[in-house]
Amino acid sequence: MVAAKRAAPEGMACAFSPVPVARCRQADSCTQAISIKVELSCPAHSILVIITASISTISSPMKNSFHRLRNQSVRIRDQHLDIGNTSFQFDDQLNFDGPLGVVPVQSILAAAEPFVRLTQDNCPLQLGLLAFTVTGRYRALDFYFPITQMLNEPEIDRFYQLAQSIAAHPHFDLQLLGERRADLSTQVPSGIQQVVAGQIAEVFFYRGELLERFLATPRHIQLYATSKAFEQDGGAAGGDYNPQRESIQLVLARLFEGFLGETAGVCPFLHEFGHMLDHFDAATGRMGRSEGLLPGLSPRDGSLFNPRARTLFIKGKRVALERYLARYQNLSMDTSLLPIGHPYVFQNDGEFIAGYFEMFFRNPNYFASQNQDLYTAFVELFGYDPRDAWKQDFPFYINENRNFYFSGQRPWTPHLTIPND
């Protein structure tokens, strides 16, 4: 309706013209109506026109914060889908804006189906992984790779290109095994490949020459659809490195168990990958025996040998052992000089290197503050400082380890050796 409070003088043109309102082509499917009041004035004629209109609008998908929901668990109910504490109907659409755009809930359900079927519903579903499966947009996976927090846009592109090249490499042997050793490898969802390859890319992003040597021969990673399948194939403790098979063995669900909090958390794959790197002989490109060393720490590593990293590693490991022995022998109760690692990592050189390797990528701030030499040795080896990606450490390891030493329990008997200078 248009109402004029005063008419324009006859014969004089007005500074504004009426604008026709077009009928919505999808008016029959519109679900909302809004009322708009617009006031237009023409100073030349002192005219005030008030326009009021009732306009039907087309409903659009409600905007959802992907950043808030990406690490949330996804649960399929009878009549709806739960993402964290938020419920969505099966015919809803999730509008994530940005590169992900609109993602129908039905597509999330379809992406979840192979995970539910292959794992007998024993693998936690997460929105980030499912959103990648639906859209193919790699940025949906950022939460799985803390390094992306310190990279600019071109570097992030290069990071995901590296992860893709690892996943497609002929020596990247990723297997999925079911019960009775059923080979399910051809059914591995693409998101699984990218999460595993991305964690390897995070380690080697600044060390391309080391990655090239590492992939010179096949690298075996065996994931298991269920815990039963893992146990039937001789796996131990939910995940391990098997030197006889030269393979990481891990229950698939454990690949995601550390990604349900505000920060990336426990990462069994990184720990077992640390064991694999310990067995990796950088000089020959083949797998060998455990020496409690990472590639670049042995003089036998040839062009990859880093003398400074070795000097810092020996110095830092000696400090860690001295602090542990002080607690073990009850010689010191100084709470400022606690061992960083749990007694578990002091039982042998292999667990020490794998444990500190994982902590380097999860507790860099605490690690560096407590043992700067050992931490810097890792920075030298991998070419970057993870503190740039972590404003705040993942607290679980720190708290659990400190709680043990404060508990009054006697630490386990250590069996560490210090390499010769």
C-alpha positions in Angstrom: 0.0 0.0 0.0 1.3 3.5 -0.9 0.0 6.6 0.9 1.0 10.1 0.2 0.8 12.7 3.0 0.8 15.5 0.5 0.4 15.4 -3.3 3.0 17.0 -5.6 2.0 20.3 -7.2 0.3 19.7 -10.6 2.7 19.7 -13.6 5.9 19.3 -11.7 8.1 16.2 -11.8 9.1 14.6 -8.6 12.6 13.5 -7.7 11.7 9.9 -7.1 9.7 7.4 -9.1 7.6 4.5 -7.9 9.4 1.2 -8.1 7.2 -1.8 -9.0 7.4 -4.8 -6.6 8.2 -8.0 -8.5 6.4 -11.2 -7.5 8.7 -13.9 -6.1 9.0 -16.7 -8.6 9.0 -19.2 -5.8 6.1 -17.5 -3.9 4.3 -20.8 -3.6 7.2 -22.4 -1.6 8.0 -19.3 0.6 7.7 -20.0 4.2 7.9 -16.6 5.8 6.4 -13.2 5.4 7.9 -9.9 6.6 6.5 -6.4 6.8 8.7 -3.5 5.5 8.1 0.2 6.1 10.1 2.6 3.9 9.9 6.4 4.0 11.0 8.4 0.9 11.1 12.1 0.8 11.4 14.7 -2.0 12.9 18.0 -0.7 11.8 19.8 -3.9 8.2 19.2 -3.1 8.2 18.6 0.7 6.6 15.3 0.1 6.9 12.3 2.4 5.8 9.0 1.0 5.4 6.0 3.3 5.5 2.6 1.7 4.5 -0.4 3.6 4.5 -3.8 2.0 4.1 -7.4 3.0 6.8 -9.5 1.3 7.1 -13.2 1.3 10.6 -14.6 1.6 12.2 -17.9 0.8 13.5 -19.8 3.7 17.3 -20.4 3.6 19.5 -22.8 5.5 20.4 -21.5 9.0 24.0 -20.4 9.3 26.1 -22.7 11.4 29.6 -22.2 12.8 31.7 -24.9 11.3 34.6 -23.8 13.5 32.5 -24.5 16.6 31.0 -27.8 15.3 33.9 -29.3 13.4 35.4 -31.4 16.3 32.0 -32.4 17.6 30.8 -36.0 17.6 28.1 -36.9 15.2 25.3 -39.3 16.4 22.6 -40.7 14.2 19.2 -40.9 16.0 15.9 -42.4 14.8 14.5 -39.1 13.6 17.4 -36.6 13.7 21.1 -36.1 13.7 23.0 -34.8 16.7 26.2 -32.8 16.2 27.5 -32.2 19.7 24.6 -30.9 21.7 22.7 -29.6 18.6 20.0 -31.6 16.9 19.2 -31.4 13.2 16.3 -32.9 11.2 17.2 -35.2 8.4 15.9 -32.7 5.8 17.8 -29.8 7.3 20.7 -28.1 5.5 23.8 -26.8 7.2 25.1 -23.5 5.9 28.7 -23.2 6.8 29.5 -20.2 4.5 33.0 -19.9 3.1 34.4 -22.7 1.0 32.2 -25.5 2.5 28.9 -23.8 1.6 25.7 -25.6 2.2 25.9 -29.2 3.3 22.6 -31.2 3.4 22.2 -33.4 6.5 21.3 -36.2 4.2 24.8 -36.0 2.7 26.3 -36.2 6.2 24.2 -39.4 6.8 25.5 -40.9 3.5 29.1 -40.0 4.4 28.7 -41.7 7.8 27.4 -44.9 6.4 30.7 -46.6 5.5 32.2 -45.7 8.8 29.2 -47.2 10.7 29.2 -50.3 8.4 33.0 -51.0 8.4 33.5 -50.5 12.1 30.2 -51.9 13.3 29.4 -48.5 14.7 32.6 -48.6 16.9 34.3 -45.5 15.4 33.5 -42.0 16.6 32.0 -39.9 13.9 33.2 -36.3 13.7 31.8 -33.4 11.6 35.1 -32.3 10.2 35.9 -35.7 8.7 32.3 -36.1 7.3 32.2 -32.6 5.9 35.4 -33.3 4.0 33.9 -36.6 2.7 30.9 -34.7 1.4 32.6 -31.6 0.0 36.1 -32.7 -0.8 37.3 -29.4 0.8 40.6 -30.0 2.6 40.1 -27.1 4.9 37.4 -29.1 6.7 40.3 -31.2 8.1 42.3 -28.3 9.6 41.5 -29.3 13.2 43.4 -32.6 12.7 46.6 -30.8 11.8 47.7 -28.1 14.4 50.4 -26.9 12.0 47.7 -25.2 9.9 47.4 -22.7 12.8 50.9 -21.3 12.0 50.7 -21.3 8.2 49.5 -18.6 5.8 47.0 -19.4 3.0 49.6 -20.4 0.3 51.5 -22.5 2.9 48.3 -24.3 3.9 47.6 -25.0 0.2 51.1 -26.5 0.0 50.5 -28.5 3.1 47.4 -30.2 1.7 49.1 -30.8 -1.6 51.9 -32.6 0.3 49.3 -34.7 2.2 47.6 -35.6 -1.1 51.0 -36.6 -2.7 51.7 -38.8 0.4 48.3 -40.4 0.2 48.8 -41.1 -3.5 52.4 -42.3 -3.2 52.9 -46.0 -4.3 54.9 -46.7 -1.1 52.2 -45.3 1.2 50.7 -48.7 2.1 47.6 -48.0 4.1 45.5 -51.1 4.9 42.2 -51.6 6.6 41.6 -55.0 8.1 38.4 -56.5 9.5 37.8 -59.6 11.6 39.5 -62.8 10.5 42.0 -60.5 8.6 39.4 -59.6 6.0 41.1 -57.1 3.7 38.9 -54.0 3.5 41.5 -51.7 2.1 39.6 -50.9 -1.1 36.8 -49.6 1.1 38.9 -47.1 3.1 37.0 -43.7 3.1 39.1 -41.0 1.5 39.0 -39.0 4.7 40.9 -41.7 6.6 43.7 -41.6 4.0 44.0 -37.9 4.3 44.1 -37.8 8.1 46.9 -40.4 8.2 48.8 -38.8 5.3 48.3 -35.3 6.8 49.8 -36.3 10.1 52.9 -37.6 8.3 52.9 -34.3 6.3 52.8 -32.4 9.5 56.0 -34.1 10.6 57.9 -33.6 7.3 56.5 -30.4 6.0 59.8 -28.6 6.3 62.0 -31.7 5.6 61.1 -32.7 2.1 64.5 -34.5 1.6 63.8 -36.6 4.7 60.3 -37.5 3.5 61.7 -38.5 0.2 64.2 -40.9 1.8 61.5 -42.2 4.1 59.2 -43.1 1.2 62.0 -44.7 -0.8 60.6 -48.1 0.2 57.1 -49.2 1.3 55.8 -47.9 4.6 53.1 -50.1 6.1 50.2 -48.8 8.2 47.5 -51.3 9.2 44.3 -50.0 10.6 41.7 -52.3 12.1 38.0 -51.8 11.8 37.3 -53.1 15.3 39.2 -54.0 18.5 38.4 -57.6 17.9 40.0 -57.5 14.4 43.1 -55.9 16.0 43.3 -58.6 18.7 42.8 -61.4 16.2 45.8 -60.1 14.2 48.1 -60.0 17.3 47.8 -56.3 18.1 48.7 -55.1 21.6 47.3 -52.2 23.7 45.1 -50.8 21.0 48.1 -49.7 18.9 51.7 -50.7 18.4 54.6 -50.7 16.0 55.3 -54.3 14.8 59.0 -54.5 13.8 58.5 -58.0 12.2 56.0 -56.6 9.8 57.6 -53.1 9.7 54.1 -51.8 10.3 52.1 -49.5 12.5 49.0 -51.4 13.8 46.2 -49.3 15.2 42.5 -49.6 15.9 40.8 -47.2 13.5 38.8 -45.5 16.3 42.0 -44.5 18.0 42.9 -42.3 15.0 40.2 -39.9 16.2 40.1 -40.3 20.0 42.2 -37.2 20.6 40.2 -34.8 18.5 37.0 -34.3 20.5 38.2 -31.4 22.8 39.0 -27.8 22.3 42.5 -28.6 21.0 44.0 -31.6 19.3 44.8 -34.2 22.0 46.2 -37.7 22.5 47.6 -39.0 19.2 48.4 -42.7 19.2 49.3 -42.6 15.6 52.0 -40.0 16.3 53.4 -42.1 19.1 53.6 -45.2 16.9 55.0 -43.2 14.1 57.8 -42.1 16.4 58.6 -45.8 16.9 58.6 -46.3 13.1 61.0 -43.4 12.7 63.2 -44.9 15.4 63.4 -48.1 13.4 64.0 -46.2 10.1 67.6 -46.3 8.9 68.0 -43.0 7.2 71.3 -44.1 5.6 69.8 -46.9 3.6 66.1 -45.9 3.5 65.1 -49.2 5.0 63.8 -50.3 8.4 66.3 -51.5 11.0 66.5 -52.0 14.7 65.5 -49.6 17.5 68.3 -47.3 18.7 66.2 -44.7 20.5 67.1 -42.2 17.8 65.2 -40.2 15.2 66.5 -39.7 11.6 69.3 -37.2 11.6 70.6 -38.1 15.0 73.0 -40.8 14.0 76.4 -40.1 12.3 75.6 -43.0 10.0 72.7 -41.0 8.5 75.1 -39.4 5.9 73.9 -36.2 4.4 70.8 -36.2 6.7 73.0 -36.2 9.9 72.6 -33.1 12.0 75.5 -32.8 14.5 74.0 -29.9 16.4 70.7 -31.8 16.9 72.7 -34.8 18.2 74.7 -32.7 20.7 71.5 -31.1 22.0 69.6 -34.4 22.1 72.4 -36.1 24.2 72.5 -33.1 26.6 68.8 -32.9 26.9 68.3 -36.6 27.4 70.9 -36.7 30.1 69.1 -33.9 31.9 65.8 -35.8 31.6 67.4 -39.0 33.0 69.1 -37.2 35.9 65.8 -35.6 37.0 64.1 -39.0 36.7 66.7 -40.7 38.8 66.5 -38.0 41.4 62.8 -38.9 41.8 63.4 -42.6 41.5 66.1 -42.6 44.2 64.0 -40.1 46.3 66.9 -37.6 46.3 64.9 -34.6 45.2 61.4 -33.3 45.8 62.0 -30.1 43.8 58.7 -29.6 42.0 60.3 -27.2 39.5 62.5 -30.0 38.1 60.1 -32.8 37.3 60.7 -35.2 34.5 58.5 -34.1 31.6 57.5 -37.7 30.6 55.6 -40.3 32.4 57.6 -43.2 33.9 56.4 -45.3 31.0 58.8 -43.4 28.6 61.8 -44.1 30.9 61.5 -47.8 30.7 63.6 -48.0 27.5 65.2 -45.8 24.8 62.4 -46.7 22.2 59.6 -45.5 24.4 61.6 -42.4 25.4 62.0 -41.2 21.8 58.4 -42.1 20.8 56.9 -40.4 23.9 58.9 -37.2 23.6 58.2 -37.2 19.8 54.5 -37.1 20.6 54.9 -34.5 23.3 56.9 -32.3 20.9 53.7 -32.0 18.7 51.3 -31.7 21.6 53.0 -30.0 24.6 55.6 -27.8 22.9 55.4 -24.9 25.3 55.8 -27.0 28.5 58.4 -29.2 26.8 60.5 -26.2 25.8 60.2 -24.5 29.2 61.4 -27.6 31.1 64.1 -29.0 28.8 65.2 -26.4 26.2 68.1 -28.5 24.9 66.1 -31.6 24.2 63.3 -29.5 22.7 65.6 -27.6 20.4 67.1 -30.9 19.2 63.6 -31.8 17.8 63.2 -28.3 16.3 66.6 -28.9 14.5 65.4 -32.3 13.2 62.0 -31.2 11.8 62.8 -27.6 10.8 60.1 -25.8 12.8 58.9 -24.8 16.2 55.4 -26.1 17.0 55.0 -23.4 19.7 54.0 -21.2 16.8 50.9 -23.3 16.3 50.0 -23.8 20.0 48.9 -20.8 22.0 48.1 -23.3 24.8 49.3 -26.9 25.2 47.1 -30.0 25.3 47.0 -30.3 29.1 46.2 -34.0 29.6 49.8 -35.4 29.3 51.2 -32.6 31.4 48.7 -33.0 34.2 48.9 -36.8 34.3 52.6 -36.9 34.4 52.9 -34.2 37.1 50.1 -36.0 39.1 52.1 -39.2 39.1 55.3 -37.6 40.5 53.3 -35.7 43.1 51.4 -38.8 44.2 54.3 -40.2 46.2 54.5 -43.4 44.1 57.9 -44.6 43.3 58.7 -44.3 39.6 59.4 -47.4 37.6 63.0 -48.6 37.2 64.5 -46.8 34.3 66.5 -48.5 31.5 67.7 -45.6 29.4 71.1 -45.3 27.8 72.8 -42.0 26.8 74.5 -42.1 23.3 78.2 -41.4 23.2 79.1 -37.8 22.4 
